[in-house]
Amino acid sequence: MNNLIDGLSMNIEQTNLDKLRSVFPECVSEGKLDIDKLLSLCGEYIDNDFEKYKFEWKGKADCLRLAQKRSTGTLRPCPEESVDWDTTQNLYIEGDNLEVLKLLQTAYYRKVKMIYIDPPYNTGNDFVYADDFADPMARYKEVTQQTTKSNPETMGRYHTNWLNMMYPRLRLAANLLRDDGVIFISIDDVEIDNLKKLCNEIFGEENFVAQFIWQSRQNKDNRNITGVSIDHEYVVCYTKQFGHRVFRGTDRKTEQYKNPDNDPRGPWTSANMVGLATADARPNLHYDLINPADGRNYGCPEKGWRYDRNTMNRLIQEGRIIWPDNPDGRPRKKSFLNELSDNLPGFSSVFSTGVYTNTATKEIGGLFNKYLFDFPKPVEVIKQLVSQVSNTDDIILDFFSGSATTAHAVMQLNAEDGGNRRFILVQLPELCDEKSEAYKTGYKNICEIGKERIRRAGKMLKDALESSGLFVRAMKRHQDQHDSLEGFAYAEWEESPEVINAKKEMAAKLDVGFRVFKLDTSNLETWDATPIEDEQLDLLYRRMNSMIHRVKPERTDLDMIYEIMLKLGVPLTYSVTPFSINNKTVYGVGDDCLLLVCLAEDVQPEDVEQMTEYAPAKIIISRDSFADDTAMANAYYILRDHGIELKLV
């Protein structure tokens, strides 16, 4: 029975090959892909033309292999550093985002609605992580013990280093997006061109949505030798699959709609009918317009009308034309409020939020009473993006989380509209410079700042919900949830017992917790295949003895359970509940006991029989739990008879 859980992440290469085989079985022979045949089936024929347009750099092929190389890591739970561990649906993960993205593939494949990242801009001072193609986990352990290095232009492979870092991470991130998913990437002028070429290749040029411009600087910068003050940054946006409205749009202003003449069709506003085309271009739009009631002739404007004669006559018959008293005035059309489409006015490609980088610095300073982080993003910028593309229960991912602004933005938006959006943040625990204010305050790495920022922002938001301001805004958006509460604009209502209880209820509902996980090597022992000399037989014996018990002795049951969840595709926010069967501890994963995990010793057939009463989809038992192969075989047949799959670790 091939039911052994290994210590590796999802096999992306095999998964992709299986997809191709299901659609084009004739292109796979003896387990190998015939690329020429695949191309020919898609109408692409090999013509040996080596001058085709390509985006290439040194190391690109290695980057793709690295993205698809299976990780030997896992994510170890840290309840003691978390907030509301038992109830929260949010995640904060410390680790190299390349390895973490690999580990998230099975559990979060095509489940993320929005990704926002603020990666290193490659200005020469930014740290650009150099991946180790041979042993990523060993490299990660090394990096977390030393001060990170910048990527100066004198390196010789200035842009190449940045591309080699970004390419595999974006490849893996694309797998996590839903079909209607959206990714936003902040960047400046240095790498904007390379970033768009990368994204065109990974997400598809046809899936480009917009290149937003954000005025990030409030005051002019006089230090640039060119005399130009660079006051902007970009946010590049791609969707996973084009063909749907990506942005919700901005709030429509309707205060101009009135009904002074008691029109039974409802409130209306007057709309301009002057056209935009010359008589040569659109002769059918050029004619004199006559009021049938008094015969007054309103001459044709220079650019004609917006409607041809037939349409205009219909509008006149429907009483839709407003005739001016002033002979020099222009007739206008009645546009009714109930005729507005569901689509809101478009979201501008130029951010006009009125918040800048210094706004974000003040936000951090307001939470910590000190400025601990350089160049953070403002909450309002990310909150606007989240509000535009997400629904109230979507997953938002940020794998360059920095000061954790994305978590703050998600929690604040949830507080304002009653949503249950969930965030997943990933951050490399870069060491803080010993001369920095953060280090002097006691924060040894960036992750410590990020986690504390979420704790403080969460408390602030809960307190704000219990005060009238934020609560009333939230109530205005969600009156339907509180039909019994009316008139919330009045002060006496705000102090009523019903409202006070509702405030407490909304504050309690707001999820400001997060589960902390940290990247580490697998909990399962793996065979060390490093060659040894003939005289090193004692080393060989030690290696063999280390494999007798597959789970590493220093790892806990919880460590093992969450690795099992990762490898079997179960979200890390599912509940884990311990209980006893015949004095042996077992763990139910999920509220409906989706999985049942047993790592106890001396598991007997009667124990396995009793486990089946919980009707899990799978039962996972350690190989060390069985006295011998016969006991293991008995467990397999018992579970087979109950229609339950057995997995071994």
N, C-alpha and C positions, 0 to 999 in steps of 0.2 A: 504494500500500500504506500503510494507516494503522497504522504500527507504531512511531511516534515516542514516546519517553519524555519527558514534560514535567517541569518542575521543581515540580510541585504535588502536594500530598498527595491522599489518596483523596477522590473526589467523593461525599460522604455523601448529598447531596440526590438525585443521580441514582441512587445505589445504592438508596435508599429508594423512589424512584419505580418503579424496575425491579421491586422486590419486590412492590409493589402491583399493577403491571401484570400480573405473572405470576399473581396470584390473582384480581384484578378487572379484566380487560382492558377491560370496558365502561365503566370509570370514568376512562379516560385517552383524551382526544381531542386530536389535534394536539399531542401532547407535554405537555398540561396535565391536571392532576388535577381532576375534577369532584367537589368535596367533598360537595355536596348529594346526588349520586347514591350516593357511597360510604356516607354516613351512612344513607341510606334502605335500602340493601342490608343494613345491620347492624341495622335496626329502629329507627334514630334518625331522627325526622322533624323538620324545621325548624318550630318553633312560635313563633319570635320572642320567646321568653321571656328577657328580659335580666336577670332576677333570680335566675338559677341560681347555686349556690355555686361560687365560683372563688377561686383564690389568685393575686392580681395585685399587681404593683408596677411602678413606672416603670422602663422599660428591659428588661422581660422579653422582649418580641418581638425586640428588637435582640440580646439574649443568645443566643436560639435561632439567629438568622441568623449570629451570630459563631461559634457552635459548628460550624455546617455550612459556613462559609467555608473554602475550601481554603487550606492553608498554603503559603507560598512558601519555607519553610525546609528545612533538612536537618539530619542529625546527623553531625558530623565525628568520626572516630575519633581517640583519643589514646592509642596504645599505651604511650607513655612514662609516663603517669600511672596506668596499669592494673597489675593483679597477675595473673600467669598468663594473659596475653592469648590465647595459642594454645589453651588447654584449658578455660578457665572458661566456665560457662553463665550467669553473672550479669552484670547491667548496672547501671551508674551513669551517669545522664544529667543533665548540667547544662543548665538552660534553663527558660524559662517553661513550666509544665506544660500550659497550654492548647495551645500550639503543638506540644509534644512528644506530647500525647495524640492530636492530629490525625495526626501523622507515624507513630504506632504502629498506626493503624487497620488498614491493609492487612496488615501482617505478624502482628499479634497479635489480630485480630478474633475474638472468642469463644474465646480460648485461655487466659484468665486464670482461675484457680480462686478466688483470694481477693484482695480489695483491702482494705488498711488505710490510712486517712489520719488524720492529726492536724492538721486545717487551723487557721488563725487562729480563735480563739474570739470575736473581735470585742469585746474587753474595753475598747476605747478606746486601748490601747497597741499592739495588734497591727497589723502591716502588712497592708493589704488592697490587692492589686494592681489598679490601674485599667487595664483593657484598652483598647487603641486599636482602634476598629472599622475605621478606614481602613487602617492599616498596622501590624499587630501586630508584625512583625519589627523595624520601625524603633523602635517603642515599647520593645521588649525591649532593643535595643541601648542605648537611652537610660537605661533603668532600671538596667542592670548597671554603669553608670558613675557612679551617684550613690547617696547614702544613701537607703534606702527610708523612706517616710512612714507614719505610723500613721493610724488612722481614728477620731478622737475623736468623742464624741457631739455636739459642737458643729458638726459638719460639715453637719447638716441632713438628710442622706440616710444616716444611720447604718446602719440595717438594709438599706436599698436597696443601698448599696455592697457589703455583704457578700453579699447575694443575687445581685447581678450578677456577682460573682466566682465564686461556687460553682455557679450553675446550668449554665453551658455546660460546665464541667469534669466535673460529675457526668453530664451528658448523654453526653459522649464516653466516660467511664469505663464506663457501662452497656454500650456496644457491645463492650467488650473482655472482659466477663465471659462465661464459659461458661454453658450452660443451668442447670448445677448450681452456678454460681458464687455467692459471698457477698461482700458489702461490709460493712466495719465503719468507723464514723466516730466519732472521739472529739469530745466537745463538752461545754460546761457550760450553766448555766441561761440565759445571755444569748440564745443562738440555738437552743436545743433545739426550741422550737415551730416556728420557721421551717424548721429542718433537716428535721423530720419531714414537714412539708407539701411541701417540695421533693422528698424521697425518695418520698413517696406518689405524686406526679405522675410522677416519672421511672421508678421501679421498680414502681409499682403498690401501692396500699394493701394489697391482698391478699397481697403478698410481704413484708410486715413480719414479722420474726422475733421481735425482742426489743429492749427498751431496758435494757441492762445498767447497773448502778450499781457504780461502783468507788470505794472509800474511798481517795481520793488523798492525804488529809492525815492525818498521824499525830498531830500535836499540835494542840490547839485554837487557833483564831485569835480573838483578842479585839479586833480592829480594826474589825469590822463594827458600824456604828452601830445596827443592829437588835438587837444582842446575840446573833445567831445565828452560829455558826461553820460556814461552808460547807465541809464535809469531803469532798465527793464530786464526781465527774464522771460523765459518761455515755459509753457506747459504744453507738451505734445500729446495729442489724444488719438488713439486707434481703437476701433471696435473689433471684436473677435469675428463677427460675421455681419457684413453690411446688408442693408435691406430693411432696417427698422429705424424709427425715430430714436435717436440716441439721447438727446437732451429734452428734458421736460419743457423748458422755456421759462421766460420770466413772467412774473405776475402781470396780468392784464389790467390796465387802468379803466375802470368803468364809470367813474364819477361823472363823466361828461354826458352819460346817457340819461335823458330826462323825458318826460311825457307832458309837455305844456298844453297840448291840444287834446289830451285824453284819447289818444289813438288806441283803439282796441287791440292793436298788435303789440302794445307795450312800449317801454322806454326806447328812445331813439336818439341819434345824433346826426348832424348834417355832414355829408361827405362831399369832397370836391369832385367835380366831374370833368374838369379840363384835362384834355389828353396830353400825350407826349410825343406825337408823331406829326411830321409835316404833311401837307396835302399831297406832295409827290410820293411819299412813302405809304400813306394810308388815306387815299381819297375818300373812302367810304365813311370816314369819321369826320369829314369836313362838310358841314351844312348849317344853315340857319335854324335856330331852335325857336319855335313860336308857342306862346302860351295860348291854348285853345279857349281859355275863359275870356280873355280880353284882346286877343290877337296881337299882343306885343311881341315884337321880333327881337330876340337876343342874338346878335351877330355871332358868327363862328369865331372862336378863339384862334390865335395864330397856330397853336398845335392841335386844333380840333377838339373833339369830345372823346370821352373814354368808351362810348357805346355807339354802335351803328344805329341807323334810323329805326329799324324794327325793334331793337331792344329799348331804345329811348321811348318809342310810342307805347310799348308795354308798361314801362315805368310810369308814364303819364297816366295811363288808364288805371293803374293800381294806386294812384294817389301817392306816389313815392317821390315826386319832384316838388321842391320848395322854390316857389317863384318869388324873387326879391321885389320889394316895393321900389327900390332905387333903380332907375332905368340903366344905370351904369354897372349894376351888380350882376353877378353870375348865378344862374340856377344851380341848386345843389340837390343831392339825393338824400333821402331818409335811409339811414342804416340802423337796423333794429338790433337791440342787445341779444335777442333770442336767435339771431342768425349767425352769431359768432361761432366759429368752428371750435372743436375741443382742443385743437392745437394752440398752445400759448405762443405769444411772440417769441422769436428766436433769442437764444442766449448769446450775448455779444462775445466776439472773439477777442475783445479788449477788456481786461478786468478793470472795472471801475469801482472796486470795493472800498477805496479810501483807506486801505491798510497797507503797510509797508513792512520791510524787514525790521525796522526799528519798533514797529508795533508788536511784532512777535517777540522781540527781545524784552519789551516791557511786560508782555504776558508771562514769560518765564520769570522775570524779576518780581512780578506781582505774586506769583505762587511761592517763590523761594526767598523773597526779600534780598536776592542777589542775582547777578547776571552770570549764569553758569554755562551758557551754551552759545557758540558762535553761529550766526546766520540761520536761526530757525525759521520755519515757515509760519505765517499767521494762521490761527485757527479758522478765521473767516474764509480764507482762500480755499482751504481743503473742504470746509463745511459746505460751501457753495457747490463744489464739484460733487460731493457725496449726495447732496439734496437733489441735484439735477438728474443723476443717472440711477439712483438706487431706490428700491422700495423699502418698506419699514422693517423687513426681516432678512435683508440681504447680508452677505459676508463681504467685508472690506479688508483687503490685504495690503500691507506695507512692509516690504522686506529690506528697506533702508530706513528704518524708523527713526533714527537719530534721537531727538528729544521727545518723541512720542506725540507729536502734534496731531497725527491722524487719529490716535485713540481719543484725544481730547475733543477733536472735531466730531467724531462719531457719537460720543457720549453727549455732547452739547446738543447736537441735532435730535438725538433721541429724547432728550429732556424737553426740547421745544415742540416736537410733534408727536410724542408718545410712542415712538418707534422702538423696535427691538433689533436694530442693526447690530451685527457682531463684528469685532475686529480681530485680525491676526497680525501681530507685529513681530518682525524678525530684526535683530540687531547684533552685529559683531561686538563683543565686549572689548572695544578698543580702550586701552589704558589712557587715563587722563594725564596730561602733562603735569609733572610735579610742581611746576610753577603756576599752574592755572588756579583760578578761584574755586573751581569745582573740586580739585584735589585737596586744596587747603580746607574746604568745607567738610571733607570726609568722603567724597564720592570718588572711588578709585577707577571706575570705568563708566563709559557712556550708558550702559544698561542700568546702572544704579540710579542715574539721573532720570532716565526714561520711566522706570518703575515708580519712582517717588513722584514724578510729575503726574502720572495717572492717579495715584492715591490722592494727591492733593486736589487735582482737578475734579475727581469724583466726589470728594467731600464738599467742595465748593458748589458743585451743581446740585447735589442733594439739598444743601442748605438753601440755595436759590429757589428750588422748587417749592420749598415750604414757606418762602416769602411770596408776596402777591404778584410781583412783576413777571417773573418767568412762568409762574403757574397760570396766570391769566392768559398769556400768549399761547401757552399749550392748550388751554381750555378752548380758546377761540378756534383753534384748528380742529378740535375733537369734541365739539358739543354733542355729536351723535352718541358718544360714549357715556355721556352724563345727561340724558334727557331730563332728569328730574331737577337739574341745577340750571336755573335760568337767571338772567339779570346779573351776570357776574361783573358787569361794569360798575355796579354800585358798591360803595365802601361797606355799607351795612351787610350786604350779601357776602362780601369777602371775609367777614369775620363771623359768619354763621357757623354753627357746629357742622353742617353738611359740607361746607367748603373746607373747613379746617381738616375734617376727616379725609376729604378728597385730596387735599395737598399731601397729607401723610401717605395716602395710598399711592399717589403718583411718584413720590420720592422713594417709597419702598420698592416700587416696580422697576425703577431705573437701574439698569445693570451697570455698575461702575467697578465691578470686580474683574479679575483676570487670573487665569492659571499660568504659572510660570513653568516653563520647561527649558532644560539646558542640553545643548548638543554634547554627546559623548560617544565613545566607542560602544559597539553593540554589547548587550548584556550576555550574549552567547559567546562562548569560546570558539575561536576560529583557528583552523590548523595553520601553523606557521610553516610556510613552504620554503623559507630561506635555506639555500644549500648549506650542508655541514660537511666537515672533513671526517674521514674514517675514524680518527682518534677521538672524535667528539660524541661517542656513543652515549655518554651520560646526558648530553644535551638532548639527544633523540629520546631517551627514556623520559626526561622531564616533560618534553612536549607531549608524549603519548599519555603520561599520567595526567596532564592538565586537561585532556579531553575525556577523561572518565566521567566527570560531571560537567554537563554542557553549560549550565548557568554559572557565571562567575561568582565566586563565594562572597564578594563584597557588595553584590547587588541585592536589592530588596524585592519582595513580591510585587510592590507597586511599580518599580522599574520595569520588571518583566511584563507586567500586564499592559502597560502603555506601549511597550514595544510590540507586543502581540496586536494591540489595537491598530497601531500604525501599519503593520505588515498586512493585516487583514482588511484594511480600508475602513476602519471605524473612527469617526471624528473624536478628537482628543477631549472634547467637552462632554462626552457621554459619562453618565454616572458609573461609578465603580462601588459595588456594595458587597462587603464581606459577610458571610454567614457560615454556619457549621453544618456539615453532613457527617454523622457518625464520628463526631469529635475531630473532623478534619476540616480545615478552613478552605472554603472555595469562594470565588468572587463572581458576582453577576455583573455583567457589563451592559448598561442601558436599562432604562426603566422597565422594559418588557423582557429583560434577560435575553438580549440578543445573543450574547456569548456567555459561556460559563467556563471559568478558568480554575484549574486545580493544580497547585504546585506542591501539595503535601506529599509526605512519604507513605509508602505501603498502601497504595490504593487497591482495594479489593473489588471483586465483581458486584457485591451488594452495594458498595459505594457508588459505582457507576450506574447501577439500576436506579438508585435513589436520585442521582443527578438528572436522569431523564424526566423526572416528574416536573421539572421546571421548564421543559419543552424549549430549550434554546435551539438556535439554528446550528450552532457548532459548540462542541465541547473541546476545550484545549487542555491537555494534560502533559506534564513534564515526563520525559522518558525516565528520569530518575525516580518518578513516583511508583514505577512498577518493579516488583521483585525480580521478574524475569520476562522473557519474550512470550511465555504462555499467558501471563497475566495481561500483557499488552494486547495479545490476540483476542483474549476473552472480551476485553473492553471494546475492541473494534467490532466484534460480532454482536454484542449487546446493543451498541449504538446503531449499528446498521439495521437491526430489526426494528428499532424505534424511528428510523428515518432521520437520524441525527449524524452529522459528519464529525469524525474525530480528527483533530489536528494535534501533532506532537511538537514539543519544543525540547 
